Amino acid sequence: MPDVDVRCPVGPRRLFTKLKLGEEFGAVVLPDNLMEFTCSDCARRISREPRYRDRGFRVRVFHRFNLVGELIDTTVQEVWEGGPCLQGR
């Protein structure tokens, strides 16, 4: 049974999870069969960019993967005192 490492696509040293393909046990997934992980490495890197740093935004980064470990989407969420603002990336 092959294993698949699910890692950050930008800085592949961050391991989110290991998938055991063909295993019968389910995992927690989003409604459209995607797994979502927050990435503090990417959030730290992106928050240093002038467009976020100069405006004082805190940033959250979410990577979404399908059930075989392929990256599907990355979303950046700006967080400030008024609440979150979603921005696709």
MODELLER restraints for C-alpha pairs under 7 A, 6 or more apart:
rsr = mdl.restraints
at = mdl.atoms
rsr.add(forms.Gaussian(group=physical.xy_distance, feature=features.Distance(at['CA:1:A'], at['CA:20:A']), mean=6.73, stdev=0.5))
rsr.add(forms.Gaussian(group=physical.xy_distance, feature=features.Distance(at['CA:1:A'], at['CA:21:A']), mean=6.25, stdev=0.5))
rsr.add(forms.Gaussian(group=physical.xy_distance, feature=features.Distance(at['CA:1:A'], at['CA:22:A']), mean=6.55, stdev=0.5))
rsr.add(forms.Gaussian(group=physical.xy_distance, feature=features.Distance(at['CA:2:A'], at['CA:20:A']), mean=6.17, stdev=0.5))
rsr.add(forms.Gaussian(group=physical.xy_distance, feature=features.Distance(at['CA:2:A'], at['CA:21:A']), mean=5.83, stdev=0.5))
rsr.add(forms.Gaussian(group=physical.xy_distance, feature=features.Distance(at['CA:3:A'], at['CA:18:A']), mean=6.50, stdev=0.5))
rsr.add(forms.Gaussian(group=physical.xy_distance, feature=features.Distance(at['CA:3:A'], at['CA:19:A']), mean=5.53, stdev=0.5))
rsr.add(forms.Gaussian(group=physical.xy_distance, feature=features.Distance(at['CA:3:A'], at['CA:20:A']), mean=4.65, stdev=0.5))
rsr.add(forms.Gaussian(group=physical.xy_distance, feature=features.Distance(at['CA:3:A'], at['CA:21:A']), mean=6.15, stdev=0.5))
rsr.add(forms.Gaussian(group=physical.xy_distance, feature=features.Distance(at['CA:4:A'], at['CA:18:A']), mean=5.58, stdev=0.5))
rsr.add(forms.Gaussian(group=physical.xy_distance, feature=features.Distance(at['CA:4:A'], at['CA:19:A']), mean=5.02, stdev=0.5))
rsr.add(forms.Gaussian(group=physical.xy_distance, feature=features.Distance(at['CA:4:A'], at['CA:20:A']), mean=6.54, stdev=0.5))
rsr.add(forms.Gaussian(group=physical.xy_distance, feature=features.Distance(at['CA:4:A'], at['CA:69:A']), mean=6.51, stdev=0.5))
rsr.add(forms.Gaussian(group=physical.xy_distance, feature=features.Distance(at['CA:5:A'], at['CA:15:A']), mean=6.92, stdev=0.5))
rsr.add(forms.Gaussian(group=physical.xy_distance, feature=features.Distance(at['CA:5:A'], at['CA:17:A']), mean=6.23, stdev=0.5))
rsr.add(forms.Gaussian(group=physical.xy_distance, feature=features.Distance(at['CA:5:A'], at['CA:18:A']), mean=4.61, stdev=0.5))
rsr.add(forms.Gaussian(group=physical.xy_distance, feature=features.Distance(at['CA:5:A'], at['CA:19:A']), mean=6.41, stdev=0.5))
rsr.add(forms.Gaussian(group=physical.xy_distance, feature=features.Distance(at['CA:6:A'], at['CA:15:A']), mean=6.11, stdev=0.5))
rsr.add(forms.Gaussian(group=physical.xy_distance, feature=features.Distance(at['CA:6:A'], at['CA:16:A']), mean=5.57, stdev=0.5))
rsr.add(forms.Gaussian(group=physical.xy_distance, feature=features.Distance(at['CA:6:A'], at['CA:17:A']), mean=5.33, stdev=0.5))
rsr.add(forms.Gaussian(group=physical.xy_distance, feature=features.Distance(at['CA:6:A'], at['CA:18:A']), mean=5.95, stdev=0.5))
rsr.add(forms.Gaussian(group=physical.xy_distance, feature=features.Distance(at['CA:6:A'], at['CA:69:A']), mean=5.51, stdev=0.5))
rsr.add(forms.Gaussian(group=physical.xy_distance, feature=features.Distance(at['CA:7:A'], at['CA:13:A']), mean=6.99, stdev=0.5))
rsr.add(forms.Gaussian(group=physical.xy_distance, feature=features.Distance(at['CA:7:A'], at['CA:14:A']), mean=5.62, stdev=0.5))
rsr.add(forms.Gaussian(group=physical.xy_distance, feature=features.Distance(at['CA:7:A'], at['CA:15:A']), mean=4.56, stdev=0.5))
rsr.add(forms.Gaussian(group=physical.xy_distance, feature=features.Distance(at['CA:7:A'], at['CA:16:A']), mean=5.50, stdev=0.5))
rsr.add(forms.Gaussian(group=physical.xy_distance, feature=features.Distance(at['CA:8:A'], at['CA:14:A']), mean=5.65, stdev=0.5))
rsr.add(forms.Gaussian(group=physical.xy_distance, feature=features.Distance(at['CA:8:A'], at['CA:15:A']), mean=6.82, stdev=0.5))
rsr.add(forms.Gaussian(group=physical.xy_distance, feature=features.Distance(at['CA:16:A'], at['CA:37:A']), mean=6.94, stdev=0.5))
rsr.add(forms.Gaussian(group=physical.xy_distance, feature=features.Distance(at['CA:29:A'], at['CA:35:A']), mean=4.81, stdev=0.5))
rsr.add(forms.Gaussian(group=physical.xy_distance, feature=features.Distance(at['CA:33:A'], at['CA:66:A']), mean=6.56, stdev=0.5))
rsr.add(forms.Gaussian(group=physical.xy_distance, feature=features.Distance(at['CA:33:A'], at['CA:67:A']), mean=6.87, stdev=0.5))
rsr.add(forms.Gaussian(group=physical.xy_distance, feature=features.Distance(at['CA:34:A'], at['CA:64:A']), mean=6.10, stdev=0.5))
rsr.add(forms.Gaussian(group=physical.xy_distance, feature=features.Distance(at['CA:34:A'], at['CA:65:A']), mean=5.46, stdev=0.5))
rsr.add(forms.Gaussian(group=physical.xy_distance, feature=features.Distance(at['CA:34:A'], at['CA:66:A']), mean=4.73, stdev=0.5))
rsr.add(forms.Gaussian(group=physical.xy_distance, feature=features.Distance(at['CA:34:A'], at['CA:67:A']), mean=6.46, stdev=0.5))
rsr.add(forms.Gaussian(group=physical.xy_distance, feature=features.Distance(at['CA:35:A'], at['CA:64:A']), mean=5.49, stdev=0.5))
rsr.add(forms.Gaussian(group=physical.xy_distance, feature=features.Distance(at['CA:35:A'], at['CA:65:A']), mean=5.21, stdev=0.5))
rsr.add(forms.Gaussian(group=physical.xy_distance, feature=features.Distance(at['CA:35:A'], at['CA:66:A']), mean=6.27, stdev=0.5))
rsr.add(forms.Gaussian(group=physical.xy_distance, feature=features.Distance(at['CA:36:A'], at['CA:62:A']), mean=6.36, stdev=0.5))
rsr.add(forms.Gaussian(group=physical.xy_distance, feature=features.Distance(at['CA:36:A'], at['CA:63:A']), mean=5.68, stdev=0.5))
rsr.add(forms.Gaussian(group=physical.xy_distance, feature=features.Distance(at['CA:36:A'], at['CA:64:A']), mean=4.43, stdev=0.5))
rsr.add(forms.Gaussian(group=physical.xy_distance, feature=features.Distance(at['CA:36:A'], at['CA:65:A']), mean=6.50, stdev=0.5))
rsr.add(forms.Gaussian(group=physical.xy_distance, feature=features.Distance(at['CA:37:A'], at['CA:62:A']), mean=5.48, stdev=0.5))
rsr.add(forms.Gaussian(group=physical.xy_distance, feature=features.Distance(at['CA:37:A'], at['CA:63:A']), mean=5.37, stdev=0.5))
rsr.add(forms.Gaussian(group=physical.xy_distance, feature=features.Distance(at['CA:37:A'], at['CA:64:A']), mean=6.51, stdev=0.5))
rsr.add(forms.Gaussian(group=physical.xy_distance, feature=features.Distance(at['CA:38:A'], at['CA:61:A']), mean=5.57, stdev=0.5))
rsr.add(forms.Gaussian(group=physical.xy_distance, feature=features.Distance(at['CA:38:A'], at['CA:62:A']), mean=4.46, stdev=0.5))
rsr.add(forms.Gaussian(group=physical.xy_distance, feature=features.Distance(at['CA:38:A'], at['CA:63:A']), mean=6.39, stdev=0.5))
rsr.add(forms.Gaussian(group=physical.xy_distance, feature=features.Distance(at['CA:39:A'], at['CA:61:A']), mean=5.53, stdev=0.5))
rsr.add(forms.Gaussian(group=physical.xy_distance, feature=features.Distance(at['CA:39:A'], at['CA:62:A']), mean=6.16, stdev=0.5))
rsr.add(forms.Gaussian(group=physical.xy_distance, feature=features.Distance(at['CA:42:A'], at['CA:61:A']), mean=6.38, stdev=0.5))
rsr.add(forms.Gaussian(group=physical.xy_distance, feature=features.Distance(at['CA:43:A'], at['CA:59:A']), mean=5.56, stdev=0.5))
rsr.add(forms.Gaussian(group=physical.xy_distance, feature=features.Distance(at['CA:43:A'], at['CA:60:A']), mean=5.36, stdev=0.5))
rsr.add(forms.Gaussian(group=physical.xy_distance, feature=features.Distance(at['CA:43:A'], at['CA:61:A']), mean=5.37, stdev=0.5))
rsr.add(forms.Gaussian(group=physical.xy_distance, feature=features.Distance(at['CA:47:A'], at['CA:53:A']), mean=5.75, stdev=0.5))
rsr.add(forms.Gaussian(group=physical.xy_distance, feature=features.Distance(at['CA:47:A'], at['CA:58:A']), mean=6.56, stdev=0.5))
rsr.add(forms.Gaussian(group=physical.xy_distance, feature=features.Distance(at['CA:47:A'], at['CA:59:A']), mean=5.91, stdev=0.5))
rsr.add(forms.Gaussian(group=physical.xy_distance, feature=features.Distance(at['CA:57:A'], at['CA:78:A']), mean=6.14, stdev=0.5))
rsr.add(forms.Gaussian(group=physical.xy_distance, feature=features.Distance(at['CA:57:A'], at['CA:79:A']), mean=6.00, stdev=0.5))
rsr.add(forms.Gaussian(group=physical.xy_distance, feature=features.Distance(at['CA:57:A'], at['CA:80:A']), mean=5.77, stdev=0.5))
rsr.add(forms.Gaussian(group=physical.xy_distance, feature=features.Distance(at['CA:58:A'], at['CA:78:A']), mean=5.95, stdev=0.5))
rsr.add(forms.Gaussian(group=physical.xy_distance, feature=features.Distance(at['CA:58:A'], at['CA:79:A']), mean=5.13, stdev=0.5))
rsr.add(forms.Gaussian(group=physical.xy_distance, feature=features.Distance(at['CA:58:A'], at['CA:80:A']), mean=6.46, stdev=0.5))
rsr.add(forms.Gaussian(group=physical.xy_distance, feature=features.Distance(at['CA:59:A'], at['CA:76:A']), mean=6.75, stdev=0.5))
rsr.add(forms.Gaussian(group=physical.xy_distance, feature=features.Distance(at['CA:59:A'], at['CA:77:A']), mean=5.67, stdev=0.5))
rsr.add(forms.Gaussian(group=physical.xy_distance, feature=features.Distance(at['CA:59:A'], at['CA:78:A']), mean=4.73, stdev=0.5))
rsr.add(forms.Gaussian(group=physical.xy_distance, feature=features.Distance(at['CA:59:A'], at['CA:79:A']), mean=5.84, stdev=0.5))
rsr.add(forms.Gaussian(group=physical.xy_distance, feature=features.Distance(at['CA:60:A'], at['CA:76:A']), mean=5.83, stdev=0.5))
rsr.add(forms.Gaussian(group=physical.xy_distance, feature=features.Distance(at['CA:60:A'], at['CA:77:A']), mean=5.02, stdev=0.5))
rsr.add(forms.Gaussian(group=physical.xy_distance, feature=features.Distance(at['CA:60:A'], at['CA:78:A']), mean=6.51, stdev=0.5))
rsr.add(forms.Gaussian(group=physical.xy_distance, feature=features.Distance(at['CA:61:A'], at['CA:75:A']), mean=5.75, stdev=0.5))
rsr.add(forms.Gaussian(group=physical.xy_distance, feature=features.Distance(at['CA:61:A'], at['CA:76:A']), mean=4.63, stdev=0.5))
rsr.add(forms.Gaussian(group=physical.xy_distance, feature=features.Distance(at['CA:61:A'], at['CA:77:A']), mean=6.21, stdev=0.5))
rsr.add(forms.Gaussian(group=physical.xy_distance, feature=features.Distance(at['CA:62:A'], at['CA:74:A']), mean=5.60, stdev=0.5))
rsr.add(forms.Gaussian(group=physical.xy_distance, feature=features.Distance(at['CA:62:A'], at['CA:75:A']), mean=5.19, stdev=0.5))
rsr.add(forms.Gaussian(group=physical.xy_distance, feature=features.Distance(at['CA:62:A'], at['CA:76:A']), mean=6.52, stdev=0.5))
rsr.add(forms.Gaussian(group=physical.xy_distance, feature=features.Distance(at['CA:63:A'], at['CA:73:A']), mean=5.96, stdev=0.5))
rsr.add(forms.Gaussian(group=physical.xy_distance, feature=features.Distance(at['CA:63:A'], at['CA:74:A']), mean=4.49, stdev=0.5))
rsr.add(forms.Gaussian(group=physical.xy_distance, feature=features.Distance(at['CA:63:A'], at['CA:75:A']), mean=6.60, stdev=0.5))
rsr.add(forms.Gaussian(group=physical.xy_distance, feature=features.Distance(at['CA:64:A'], at['CA:71:A']), mean=6.04, stdev=0.5))
rsr.add(forms.Gaussian(group=physical.xy_distance, feature=features.Distance(at['CA:64:A'], at['CA:72:A']), mean=5.56, stdev=0.5))
rsr.add(forms.Gaussian(group=physical.xy_distance, feature=features.Distance(at['CA:64:A'], at['CA:73:A']), mean=5.14, stdev=0.5))
rsr.add(forms.Gaussian(group=physical.xy_distance, feature=features.Distance(at['CA:64:A'], at['CA:74:A']), mean=6.19, stdev=0.5))
rsr.add(forms.Gaussian(group=physical.xy_distance, feature=features.Distance(at['CA:65:A'], at['CA:71:A']), mean=4.46, stdev=0.5))
rsr.add(forms.Gaussian(group=physical.xy_distance, feature=features.Distance(at['CA:65:A'], at['CA:72:A']), mean=5.20, stdev=0.5))
rsr.add(forms.Gaussian(group=physical.xy_distance, feature=features.Distance(at['CA:66:A'], at['CA:72:A']), mean=6.51, stdev=0.5))
rsr.add(forms.Gaussian(group=physical.xy_distance, feature=features.Distance(at['CA:74:A'], at['CA:89:A']), mean=6.09, stdev=0.5))
rsr.add(forms.Gaussian(group=physical.xy_distance, feature=features.Distance(at['CA:75:A'], at['CA:87:A']), mean=6.50, stdev=0.5))
rsr.add(forms.Gaussian(group=physical.xy_distance, feature=features.Distance(at['CA:75:A'], at['CA:88:A']), mean=4.80, stdev=0.5))
rsr.add(forms.Gaussian(group=physical.xy_distance, feature=features.Distance(at['CA:75:A'], at['CA:89:A']), mean=5.41, stdev=0.5))
rsr.add(forms.Gaussian(group=physical.xy_distance, feature=features.Distance(at['CA:76:A'], at['CA:86:A']), mean=6.61, stdev=0.5))
rsr.add(forms.Gaussian(group=physical.xy_distance, feature=features.Distance(at['CA:76:A'], at['CA:87:A']), mean=5.55, stdev=0.5))
rsr.add(forms.Gaussian(group=physical.xy_distance, feature=features.Distance(at['CA:76:A'], at['CA:88:A']), mean=5.97, stdev=0.5))
rsr.add(forms.Gaussian(group=physical.xy_distance, feature=features.Distance(at['CA:76:A'], at['CA:89:A']), mean=6.20, stdev=0.5))
rsr.add(forms.Gaussian(group=physical.xy_distance, feature=features.Distance(at['CA:77:A'], at['CA:84:A']), mean=6.59, stdev=0.5))
rsr.add(forms.Gaussian(group=physical.xy_distance, feature=features.Distance(at['CA:77:A'], at['CA:85:A']), mean=5.91, stdev=0.5))
rsr.add(forms.Gaussian(group=physical.xy_distance, feature=features.Distance(at['CA:77:A'], at['CA:86:A']), mean=4.70, stdev=0.5))
rsr.add(forms.Gaussian(group=physical.xy_distance, feature=features.Distance(at['CA:77:A'], at['CA:87:A']), mean=5.84, stdev=0.5))
rsr.add(forms.Gaussian(group=physical.xy_distance, feature=features.Distance(at['CA:78:A'], at['CA:84:A']), mean=5.77, stdev=0.5))
rsr.add(forms.Gaussian(group=physical.xy_distance, feature=features.Distance(at['CA:78:A'], at['CA:85:A']), mean=5.28, stdev=0.5))
rsr.add(forms.Gaussian(group=physical.xy_distance, feature=features.Distance(at['CA:78:A'], at['CA:86:A']), mean=6.42, stdev=0.5))
rsr.add(forms.Gaussian(group=physical.xy_distance, feature=features.Distance(at['CA:79:A'], at['CA:85:A']), mean=6.46, stdev=0.5))
